[in-house]
Structure formats: C-alpha cells, structure tokens
Amino acid sequence: MRKRVAILGSTGSIGTQALDVVAANPDRFEVTALAAGGSDPGTLAQQAIDHAVPLVAVARATAAQDVQLALYAQAQRRGWSEGDHRIPRLVAGPDAACEAARAPSDVVLNGMTGAVGLRPTLAALGTGATLALANKESLIMGGSLVTDAAAPGQLVPVDSEHSAIAQALRGERSEDVARLVVTASGGPFRGRTRAELVDVTPEQAMAHPTWAMGPVITINSSTLVNKGLEVIEAHLLFEIGFDRIEVVVHPTSVVHSMVELVDGSTMVQASPPDMRLPIALGLAWPERVPGACPPCDWSAPTAWEFSPLDDEAFPAIRLARQAGEFGLTAPAVFNAANEVCVEAFVDGDLDFLGIVDVVGDVLAEHVADADVARTQMSLEAVLAADDRARGRARDLVEQR
C-alpha cells in the first residue's frame, strides 16, 4: 500500500526534493496535500497537477487567485478540455498549512522555514500521522509542547544531522550512548577570524560550499546559527544533555553526524551531501528507499577532515546552548531574533557580525527578565515571546 504524504513548504528546497523522491517511487508514495507561501504560484500549480493532489494550501490569501489561475493553465496544457485532470481544492490564509497538515495522510513532511511552522507541526501531530520534520524551528521554539504532543516514534527527523543520529542509534540502548557528535561544514567562512568577517555581504553568505539550500538556512549556516539550532534540536529529539552534544567541523559534509558509545566505539553515518536520502528515509521510516541517492564512491582515494569549532569567530552555538539550557521560551527568543536579523542583513540594514551580536543581546535581556523568562510553556507564551523578541531585535537593529 502506498503511503499518503502531505508536503508543507512544497516549493522550497526540501519540498521540491521530496516531490522528486515521490516521483521516483510512485509505487510507494502518493501526495494528498501541498502547502506553500504563495510566492511561486506557477511551481505550486505544476506540482499539484503533476501529482494529482486533491488539496493545495497557500498562506498568502492575496496569492490565491494567482494560484487558481496557474492551476487552470497547467490543467489546460495537459488536456483539461478533455477532463483528464481535476483541479484541486484550494484553501488560503494563515491557517491553510494547518488544514493541509490535517489532510488524510500517513506522513506529513514539514519543510517550511521559520517559526511559521509551529502551528502546522502541532496540527500534524494531532492527526496521529508520522511527522517527518525538516522545520527545526517549530521543535526548537515549541520545545515540550511538541515533544509532549508526539507519540513514541511519531516524530522523525529530516535534517541530515539528526537523521544520521537516528540511524546510528538503531538498536542501541540509551544508557550506552556517551555523546552525540554533530558535524558542521563550517559554511563559506570556515577558517576566517572574526576580524575577517566584518565586510561579509549577503551574496557571499549565501554561497555555501557543499549544500544547496534556501536563503535563510544558507545564511544561518554561514553564521553557524543553524548548527546552534541543531544542537537544541538534538537535545529535544534524543533526550541527551547539552554537555554530551559536541559540534565538530567537517568541510565535505560526507559524515553527517556520529554517536559515540560508552565502550569507545563511534557509529558514523556517511553519504554524499544529498538531502534526498534523509527526506526519503523520513517519508518511509523505518524502511529505506532503494536508490534514494548515489552512494559514496569507495573506489576513489578518500580523506575525512575534522577540526574543532572556532567559538570566538562563530559564537552562535554557544548562545544556542545557553538558550537551550535555560529552556522554556528562551529557544523561541533565540530563533525569533535571528529571523529578524537575517532579514535585516539581507536588506542591508545590519552587518554580518551584527546578526549574532543582536541575537545575543536579545537573549541576554530575555533571560534577565525573571517574570517573562520563567513563564510556563504554552502556545500563547511561546508566540508572545516570539513577538517580543522580534520587536526588540528590530529596535536594536535600528540602533546600530
């Protein structure tokens, strides 16, 4: 029986690669719903018609008409006049992705970017479907709200690092795990000192050496904020203390992460830097999808390089640990402030080093305010902390 899959963020990097996996395995998967922001109506319409999707969701209500017209145009080009294709039901607005997440599905892949993925993540978990999670921000800001809502085995990581850890942990007992070792490519500025990062431009920050990703994640990788978010994510997914999660720099991104065991063994998951493998595993979990990506070529000379993190040049991981260890809404504050700062950097309103500097200032103010920082977790508290952090980050950006 084919698995029914809903894909949130279908026109982004994760979503388009997930649809490649589906197209290559029509006997294993069918698409029941697509959700996207609405900035690329032509691509969304093509995806919907290609996969005969019954439900399409678009976040921006103003984009609904463009998507509807694009759907008709796609269908007409493929024989609509003969009735060969049906037009999917279209829903629009801020809750549209949640409706797509609740569509009858076996797996919901959340490939959205940023804090907007939290409500759809909770909606998907509420259905009982497997949640293949690429939207790390929803887990990080939601914390216990997400982990408590997930049944055992319901939450499957799609980030390559956490997919690697999940694979390495298969068959291992939790008491035998000594450390999680999360690998980082080091981004485009690996080896640079802080002084050498002063004049970095958005174009330079978006030139990642090994991965092809969306602009926000690519810039997060250049500051290593993305790796800091992944440290928090690893803690939440695998219930390992922050003192037992290490980050090492591995430029080629062939080793996606490692698990060190108490007897001195280290379990390594290695594959070329191709997101189709963790995506396919997320969709089929616990099964594997043959041919999801080409394997490593072991017939050629190969060297793996690992080096320690330069915490002075890239302090984002240290700040993320502080947010994660403080807990409650602090990770949401870290993430929200970063999203504002990345946007300001792209718009030319903030220098590269200012991204993490402002995030650090917003986080420090948050944890120092006992009344705010110690507020118990609820969806309302998380969203309020997110909103306050965004406002404060904008204020600090203007002051710089």
N, C-alpha and C positions, 0 to 999 in steps of 0.2 A: 504494500500500500504506500502511495506517495505521501510525503509529509506536506501539510499545508503550511505555507510560510507567509507571514506579513513582514514587510520591509519598511522600516521608518527611516527617512533620510535617503530615499531611493536614488536621488540624482547626485548625491555626493560620492566621494571616493569609495567608502565602504559599500554603499548601496549599489553602485554600478558593478562593482566586483562581485557582490553577492548575486546579482542577476546573471553575471557571466557563469557563476557556478551552477545556478538553476538551469540556465540554457544548455549547459554541457551535460546535465543529468536530468533530463525530462522524465525519466522513469522513477526518479527518487523524490522530486520536489515539484510542487505547483504553487503559484503565488495567489494569495487570497486578498491581499490589500497592499497598496503602496501609499506612502505619505512623504511629502516634501514641502519645502517652504513656499515654493511657487515662483522662484526667480527664473526658472528654466522650464517654461510650460511645454516647449517642443519636445525636450528629452523625456519629461514625465509622461506626456501623451504617447510617445513612441514606446516607452516601457510598458505602459498599460495595455496597448493594443498588441504588442509583441507577445505578451504573456497572458492575454485574455483575462485580465484582472477584473474582478467584479466591483471592487471599491477603490476609489482614489481619493485621498485626503490632501488638502492644501492649506497651509497655515494662514497665509495672507488672503483674506476674503476678497481683496481687490484683484487678486490674480485669478479668481475662479472663472471669470468669463474668458480670459485668455486660455486657460487650460481646457475649458469646454470646447472652444473653437479649435484648438490644436487637436483634441481628441477626434472631432468630426473630420478634420482634414486628414489625419492619419488613417482613419477608417475608410474614408472615400478613396484614398490612394490604394487601398488594399482590397477594394471590392465591396464597399459599404452599400452601393446601389443594388447589389445582388443579395444583400442581407448576410454576407459571410462573416461579418464581425458585429459584435454588440458593443454599445457604448457603456462604459462602467458608470456606476452611480458615483456622483461627485459630491463630497462634503467639504466645507470650507470654514475657516475660523480658528481661533486659538485652541479649541478642543478637538480639532479634526484629527490630529495624530492619535489622541486617546481613543477616538472612535475606530481608527484603523487598528490600534493595538488590541481592541476588544473584538475584532472580526473573528469569526470561527477559524482558528488556526492551531496547529500543533507547536509551531515555533514562531516567536516574534523576534526579529532582529532589529535591535535599536541601534542604528548607525547615525543618529542625529548628532549634532555638535553643540556642546554647551549645556547650560542649565535648563534650557527649554525641554530637555529630555527627561526631566524628573517625573512629571505627571504621566507621560506615556509609559515610563518604566513601571510605575506603581499600577497603572491600568493593566499592563500586560501581566504582571504577577497576579493580579486579582482574577484573571481568567483561568489560571492553572496551567497555561501553556508554558513551555520552556522559553526562557528569556535568554537569547544569545546577545550578550551585552558588549557593544563597542562604545557606547556612550558612557565613558567612565565618569563623567561629571555628575551624572544622576546618582551613581552609587556613592561617590565621594561626598556630595552635598547632602544626600539623603541619609547616609550612614545607617544607623539602626532602623530607620523607617523602611529602608529597602531590604536589609538583611532579615529583619523580623517578618516581612511580608513574603519572603521567599521560602517555599518548602524545600526540604533537603533534595539537592540535585536539580532544582528548578533553574538556578542561575548559572549560566555557562559563559565564561569569559571569552571574548573575541580578540581583545588586544593580544598581539603576538607574544608579548612577555608573559602574560597571565595564562594564555593558552599553553605556553611551554611549561609553566609551572604545574598546571593542572595535569598535563600529560606525564610529567616526571613524577607526580605524586600518585599515579595509578598504582594501586597495590601496596603502597607504603603506609605504615602506621604513623599517626600524628606524633607519637612520642619518639619516633626515630628521626624526626626532622630537626636538624641543628640550625640551619639558616636557609633563607631564600636569597639567591643572588640574581638581581635584576640587571640585565645588560642595557647599556645606553650607547648609541652610536657616537655620541659626543656632538652631533649636529654639525653644521657647516663651520663652526668656530672652534672646533676641538684644537687644543694646544695654544690658543690665544690667552694672553693675560687680560686682566680687567682693563688695563690702560689701552689695550689694543682693540677694545670693543666699543670705544667711545663714539666712533663715527659710523657705526654699522647702519646700513639702510634696509628698508623693508625688502627690497629686491634681493639683497644678499642674505637676509634671514630666511627667505623662502626658497633658497637654493639648497635643499637637503641633499647630502651626498649619496644616500642609499635608498630612501623611501620616497614614493610619490604619494603625497597626501594633500588634504585640503589646506588652505592658507592659515587657518587658526592653529591647527595641530602642528603644522610645519614651523610656525613662529614659536609655538610652545616648545618644540623640540630644540630650537636654536637657543632658547634661554634655559633649557632643561626644566622648565615648569612642568612640561608633560611628564618627565620622569619623576618629578616630585608627586604629581597626581597619581602616578602608577605605584609609588611606594604606599600611599594611603590606600589605594585600591587593593594591593596585595595583602595588606593588613586586614582589610574588611573581608576579602574573599576567602582567605585561608586561615584566619584567626591566629596569625603569628605576630608576636610583639615587634614593635619598631626596632628594638635593639637587636633583632635577629633577621633584619632585612637590610641587605647591602646592595649598593649600586656600583658596578664597575663599567668602565668604558671599553667597548668592543666595536671598533670602527666599521667592520664589514657587515655587522648585523646578521651573521650566519648562526651564531649561538643566540637564541632568543631569550633564554634565562636558564638558571640552574637551581638545583636543590641539593644542598649539602646535608648529608646524613651523619648521624652520631658516630658511626664507625669509621669515618674518614672518606667514605665514598661520595662522589658528586655525580648526580644524574643530570645529563645535558640533553637538551632538545635542540637539534640543529637542522636547518633547512634554508634554502635561498630566501632573501628578503621579499617574499611574495605573500600578500595578505589573503590570497585565495585559499591558502591552506588553513589558517585559523578560522576563516569565515566558513569554509566547508565543514570543518570539524564542529563549529558552533551550531550549524544547521542540522548536522546528522548525529550529534552527540548522543550516546557514547560511541557510535560507529564512525568509521573513517570512510572517506570518499576517494576511491582509487583515481589517481591521476589529477588530484586537485591542483598540484603544481609540480614542476620538474624537480627532481631530487638534486642533491649536491653531486658534483662530479668528483668522485673519489679517485679517479684515474689520473687526475692532474695534481701537480705539487700544490700543497695547501698549507698555509700557516695561519694560526689564530692568534691575534694580538689582544691582550687585556692590559689595562692600566688603571690606576686609581683615579678617582674623581678630583678635580681641582675645585675645592669648595670655596676658595676665595674669588675666583673668576665667575663661578656659577653657584651662587648661594641659594638658588631656588629649592633645591632638595632639602637643605637644612631647614628652610622656612616651612616647607610642606610637612616635615617631620614634627615641627613644633605645633602646627595646626592639627595634625593627626593625633598627636599625644594629648593635646588639650581636649580634643573631641568636641561633642555637641555640635554647635553651629560654626565652629572655627574653620573646618574644611570648606564649608559653603562660602564663608567670607574670603578665604584664600582664592577660591575659584572665581568668585564674582569679581573681585578686584582685578584679577588677572585678565578676565574677559574685557573689562573696560580699558585696561592699559594696553592690551594688544590692539584694540580698535584705535586708540589714540595714537599708537606708534604707526600703524598703517596709514592713518590720516595725516601724519606729520606733526602731530601735536605733542609728542613725547619721544625722547631719545631712547635708544635701545636699553641702556643700563637703567633707565628710569622705570621700565616695566617692573622688574623685580624689586627695585627700591620702593616704589609706591605700594606694591603689594605688601611688602614687609611693614611699611608704616601703617597701613590699614589694619593688618592682622594684629600688630602690637597694640593699637588703640582698642581693638575689639576685646582682646583677652584681658586688658587692663580695666575694662568696664565690667565689674563683677555682676551688676544687676542684669546687664544684657548678655554677657558671655555665658552665664550659668543658667540661662533659660532652658527649661527642659525641652526635649525634642518633640516636635510636632511639625506637620507640614506647614502650618501657619508660621511657626517660629523660624523654620528654615527659609521660607520665602521672605519673611521680614528681614532676616539677617542678610540675605542676598541683596535685597533692595537697599538697605542701609549701606552695605559695603560698596555697592555701585555708586551711590550718591557721594560717599566720602572719597572714593577713588577719583571721581570726576573733579571734585573740589581740589584735591591735591595735584592733579594733572594741571589744572588751571593756574595753580600757584607756582608751578615750576618754571 
